[in-house]
Amino acid sequence: MPFTTMTNKKITVGVLLSNSTIVPMAKNFNAGLKRGLKQLSDKGEVEVEVVPEFIGQGSKEQIEAALNKLISFDDSDVITGIISNKVMADLSEKIANTKRPFIINNIGEHLPETNRFNEYIFLNSLNTWQQLWSLGKWAVNTLGKRGMYVSGLYDCGYSFQVMLDAGMQAAASDSTMSFAIAPTPNFKELADVGAVFQHIENFKPDFIMATFCGEEASIFLEMYVQHGYHKTIPLLGLPFLLEPFSAQDAVTIYTTMALSREPQPEEINGLCQTMAEPFTQFGYETGQLIAEAVKNGGTKSLQRALAEVAIETERGRVEVLPQSNNSHNRVFVIKNTHSGNKDSISRELIGEVETIDGNHSTIEQIKQQPSSGWVNPYLGV
């Protein structure tokens, strides 16, 4: 029998938790989810049960096995977790057959294949692919036409590069981008980050986009300053690049954030910290969305109530319909002055920049192109 929001006194939330050796994404998401759901259980009107299942690096097989348990044994009313858009598209038919709403959360490392989703799949995302297009166009218009993408092996199998390049091409069709991927001699060890610097010296780009994270990010930033490039080549990155490092000088790093509202200058530091560690926020927002759907859904099914619900958070309006949740985003460029201490980065709002949404013709063209076999959510390694 479908979950009816008004008549049920108990809700079971199944949670799929990805493993990460870089950030405690599973722990943070689960804690945020419970905090978001607390408004339901605190009033005593609805009993809330949260059932976690660990899915390793988030492959289709791992998720499918966990999903079978959450449905057949735990009888979950709704499923959520940190799942990539790519693997969710492959599981669309499976989700439809369960007839349970599924709220996936991710930073937007892959383009959402919404044409392969169904009415039971909902999406909460930072849509990083969208921000990379904006950053690429801004960089060409502001810094120059010669860009360079540098990355570790595990950070380059997503949509980051292709969307950065698409933004660059939108600014100038004669823009060019080179690549430098740090080799990983042993998959259990760190990449040889230093290997990219000879390529930087050879290409002499107008700007660099780096997608290192964790310890590799720290190594890269330290070497970037040691080589003196922090004085000559502007550096762009995802918020996950802003790791601690040891160096004698500060480095400026340009990042972005996507909101559905206008940020105030005094909010920038807190918002940027959220974007750099978003998994607690994802969990909290998902818990709030479920709670609001249960409280205000009336006689509707939980699936229908989730399709209609929206909440206001520090990111602005958050809704989870995959076809429209990126259409309200506004992208802002942030200048980060990083002296090595992750907790004392100086941040400045440069301004709002142009962006595109998932319905843009460029996105449709990119979806038709071959893509990598990476299915794990970013940082899920």
Residue pairs with C-beta under 8 A, 6 or more apart in sequence:
2 99
2 301
2 302
2 303
3 11
3 77
3 78
3 301
3 302
4 297
4 299
4 300
4 301
4 302
5 293
5 294
5 295
5 296
5 297
5 298
5 299
5 300
5 301
5 302
5 305
6 297
6 298
6 299
7 299
8 46
8 77
8 294
9 45
9 46
9 47
10 46
10 47
10 48
10 49
11 40
11 46
11 47
11 48
11 49
11 77
11 78
11 290
11 294
11 302
12 49
12 51
12 74
12 75
12 76
12 77
12 78
13 33
13 37
13 48
13 49
13 50
13 51
13 76
13 77
13 78
13 79
13 80
13 290
14 51
14 53
14 67
14 70
14 71
14 74
14 76
14 78
14 79
14 80
15 29
15 30
15 33
15 50
15 51
15 52
15 53
15 79
15 80
15 81
16 53
16 55
16 58
16 63
16 66
16 67
16 70
16 79
16 80
16 81
16 82
16 83
17 25
17 26
17 29
17 30
17 52
17 53
17 54
17 55
17 81
17 82
18 25
18 26
18 55
18 56
18 57
18 58
18 81
18 82
18 83
18 376
18 377
18 380
19 26
19 54
19 55
19 56
19 57
19 380
20 26
20 379
20 380
20 381
21 214
21 381
22 213
22 214
22 379
22 381
23 214
23 277
23 279
23 379
24 279
25 82
25 279
25 377
25 379
25 380
26 54
26 82
26 279
28 277
28 279
28 280
28 283
29 81
29 82
29 105
29 279
29 280
29 282
29 283
30 50
30 52
30 283
31 280
31 283
32 279
32 280
32 281
32 282
32 283
32 284
32 285
32 286
32 287
33 50
33 80
33 283
33 284
33 286
33 287
34 50
34 283
34 287
35 283
35 284
35 287
36 283
36 284
36 285
36 286
36 287
36 288
36 289
36 290
36 291
37 48
37 50
37 287
37 290
37 291
38 287
39 288
39 291
39 295
40 46
40 48
40 290
40 291
40 294
40 295
41 47
41 48
46 294
51 70
51 74
51 76
53 66
53 69
53 70
54 66
55 62
55 63
55 66
55 81
56 62
57 376
57 380
57 381
58 82
58 83
58 84
58 87
58 375
58 376
58 377
58 380
59 87
59 375
59 376
60 87
60 90
60 91
60 375
63 83
63 87
63 91
64 91
64 94
67 79
67 91
67 94
67 98
70 76
70 79
71 79
71 98
71 100
76 100
77 100
77 302
78 100
78 101
78 102
78 103
78 290
78 302
78 306
79 98
79 100
79 101
79 102
79 103
80 102
80 103
80 104
80 105
80 286
80 290
81 104
81 105
82 104
82 105
82 106
82 279
82 282
82 377
82 380
83 104
83 105
83 106
83 377
84 106
84 109
84 110
84 374
84 375
84 376
84 377
84 378
84 380
85 104
85 106
85 108
85 109
85 110
85 111
85 112
85 113
85 123
85 125
86 110
86 113
86 371
86 374
86 375
87 375
88 95
88 102
88 104
88 117
88 121
89 113
89 116
89 117
90 375
92 116
92 117
92 118
92 121
93 118
95 102
95 118
95 120
95 121
96 118
96 119
96 120
98 120
99 120
99 303
100 120
100 303
101 120
101 122
101 302
101 303
101 306
102 120
102 121
102 122
103 122
103 123
103 124
103 286
103 289
103 290
103 306
103 320
104 121
104 122
104 123
104 124
105 123
105 124
105 125
105 279
105 282
105 283
105 286
106 123
106 125
106 126
106 377
106 378
107 125
107 126
107 128
107 278
107 377
107 378
107 379
108 125
108 126
108 127
108 128
108 129
108 130
108 131
108 326
109 128
109 129
109 158
109 159
109 160
109 374
109 377
109 378
110 129
110 158
110 159
110 371
110 374
111 129
111 159
111 163
111 358
111 363
111 366
111 367
112 123
112 125
112 322
112 326
112 358
113 367
114 322
114 323
114 358
117 123
117 322
119 303
119 307
120 303
121 322
122 306
122 307
122 320
122 321
122 322
123 320
123 321
123 322
123 325
124 282
124 285
124 286
124 289
124 318
124 320
124 325
125 325
125 326
126 258
126 275
126 278
127 258
127 325
127 326
127 329
128 160
128 238
128 378
129 159
129 160
129 163
130 163
130 258
130 326
130 329
130 331
130 355
130 356
130 357
130 358
131 256
131 257
131 258
131 331
131 355
132 159
132 160
132 163
132 164
132 167
132 256
133 163
133 164
133 166
133 167
133 170
133 355
133 356
133 362
134 167
134 256
134 331
134 333
134 353
134 354
134 355
135 164
135 167
135 209
135 236
135 254
135 256
135 331
135 333
135 353
136 147
136 163
136 164
136 165
136 166
136 167
136 168
136 170
136 171
136 209
137 167
137 168
137 170
137 171
137 353
137 354
138 167
138 171
138 333
138 353
138 354
139 147
139 167
139 168
139 171
139 206
139 207
139 209
139 234
139 236
139 254
140 147
140 167
140 168
140 171
140 172
140 175
141 171
143 206
143 207
143 234
144 205
144 206
144 207
145 168
145 172
145 174
145 175
145 176
145 206
146 175
146 176
146 177
146 178
146 203
146 204
146 205
146 206
146 207
147 164
147 168
147 175
147 176
147 177
147 178
147 205
147 206
147 207
147 208
147 209
148 177
148 178
148 179
148 180
148 199
148 200
148 203
148 205
148 207
148 208
148 209
149 156
149 160
149 161
149 164
149 177
149 178
149 179
149 180
149 208
149 209
149 211
150 179
150 180
150 181
150 182
150 196
150 199
150 200
150 208
150 209
150 210
150 211
150 212
150 220
151 160
151 161
151 180
151 181
151 182
151 210
151 211
151 212
152 181
152 182
152 184
152 191
152 193
152 211
152 212
152 213
152 216
153 181
153 182
153 183
153 184
153 191
154 184
154 191
154 381
155 211
155 212
155 213
155 378
156 181
156 211
157 372
157 373
157 374
158 372
158 374
158 378
159 366
159 371
160 209
160 211
160 238
161 177
161 179
162 366
162 369
163 366
164 177
164 209
165 177
166 362
166 366
168 175
168 177
169 175
170 362
178 199
178 203
178 205
179 199
180 195
180 196
180 199
180 200
180 203
181 196
182 191
182 192
182 193
182 194
182 195
182 196
182 212
182 216
183 191
183 192
183 195
184 190
184 191
184 192
185 192
190 215
190 216
190 219
191 216
193 212
193 216
193 219
193 220
193 223
194 219
194 223
196 220
197 223
197 227
200 208
200 227
200 229
200 233
205 233
206 233
206 234
207 233
207 234
207 235
207 236
208 229
208 233
208 234
208 235
208 236
209 236
209 237
210 217
210 220
210 235
210 236
210 237
210 241
211 237
211 238
211 240
211 241
212 219
212 220
212 237
212 241
213 238
213 240
213 241
213 243
213 379
214 240
214 243
214 379
215 243
217 240
217 241
217 242
217 243
217 245
218 243
218 244
218 245
219 245
220 241
221 241
221 243
221 245
221 247
221 251
221 338
222 245
222 246
222 247
224 230
224 235
224 251
225 245
225 247
225 248
225 249
225 251
226 247
229 235
230 249
230 250
230 251
230 252
234 252
234 254
235 251
235 252
235 253
235 254
236 253
236 254
236 255
237 253
237 254
237 255
238 255
239 255
239 257
239 272
239 275
239 276
240 276
240 378
240 379
241 253
241 255
242 253
242 255
242 276
242 336
242 338
242 342
242 345
243 342
244 340
244 341
244 342
245 338
245 340
246 340
247 340
249 339
250 337
250 338
250 339
250 340
251 337
251 338
252 335
252 336
252 337
252 338
253 335
253 336
253 338
254 333
254 334
254 335
254 336
254 350
255 272
255 275
255 333
255 334
255 336
256 331
256 332
256 333
256 334
256 353
257 263
257 271
257 272
257 275
257 331
257 332
257 334
258 315
258 329
258 330
258 331
258 332
258 355
259 271
259 315
259 316
259 329
259 330
259 332
260 315
260 316
260 317
260 318
260 328
260 329
260 330
261 315
261 316
261 317
261 330
262 330
263 271
263 332
263 349
265 349
267 314
268 334
268 347
268 348
268 349
269 345
269 347
270 314
271 314
271 315
272 334
272 336
272 345
272 347
274 281
274 314
274 315
281 313
281 314
281 315
284 313
285 311
285 313
285 315
285 318
288 311
288 313
289 306
289 309
289 311
289 318
289 320
290 306
292 309
292 311
293 302
293 305
293 306
293 308
293 309
294 302
294 305
296 305
296 309
297 304
297 305
297 309
298 305
300 308
306 320
307 321
309 319
309 320
310 317
310 318
310 319
311 317
311 318
311 319
312 318
316 328
317 328
318 325
319 325
323 358
326 357
326 358
327 357
327 358
327 359
329 355
329 357
330 352
330 355
331 352
331 353
331 354
331 355
332 349
332 350
332 351
332 352
332 353
333 349
333 350
333 351
333 352
333 353
334 347
334 348
334 349
334 350
335 347
335 348
335 349
335 350
336 345
336 346
336 347
337 345
337 346
337 347
337 348
338 345
339 345
356 362
356 363
357 363
